[in-house]
Amino acid sequence: MPETCPIEKIAEIISNNDTDVMKEIDICVHNTDTYFKDNAVNYEERGITMEVIEKAGIEEDEIRWLGMLDILQKYNYAWEVDTSDFLEDFIDTVQDFNETKSNNLPINEDWFDEDAEIFEWCKVLDGYWASEGYCIADIEFSGDDLFLFPCPIDQLEELNSLAEEEGYSIGYAKNM
C-alpha cells in the first residue's frame, strides 16, 4: 500500500476520516487522470481543461489539491466563499458545515457587523469559538476566494505543516 501523502492526511483530519471522503481522495491522489476525467466539470469551472493543462503545464499536484478541495466541499467539510459575500451567506455557510453541527458550534447574526469584511467576521467567530477549541480556517488555493472550514485550534499547525509539504498553506481565515 502506498505511503499516505499530505493531501490524504489533510482530508482525513478535516473530515474526521469520513469513509466517503477518503474513498474519493484515494482515487484523486492515486489515479489522478481518472479523477480528473470523472470530475472535469468541476475543473472547467476553475478554467482548467485538458488543453489548459497541456499548454500551461499545470502539475498533477495542483489537480490533486483542487480535487481535495472539491471533495471536502461536496461532503460539507469546507466551502469556497467569495470575499465579497454577504453576511447572510457567510452565516449560512458556517452553519451548514458538518463540524459546526456535530460540535454544536454557536453562531449568531447579532455578533457581526454586516458592513465589515469577511476577515473581520472570521475574527469575531474565532473569538466566540475559542472557548470551544475551534477557529475558522482557510485552505490556500489558486483562487482569490477563501476556502473555509471549522478547525480545532490544536490541529491548525499540523494541517499547515502538511499543506506546506504541497506548497500551500492552511491558517486562520482572519489572517489570510
Secondary structure, DSSP 4 states (H G I P E B T S, - for coil): -PPPPHHHHHHHHHTTT-HHHHHHHHHHHHSHHHHHHHTHHHHHHTT--HHHHHHHT--HHHHHHHHHHHHHHHTTS-EEE-TT--HHHHHHHHHHSHHHHHTT----GGGS-TTS-HHHHHHHHHHHHGGGTEEEEEE--SSSSEEEEEEEHHHHHHHHHHHHHTT--EEEGGG-
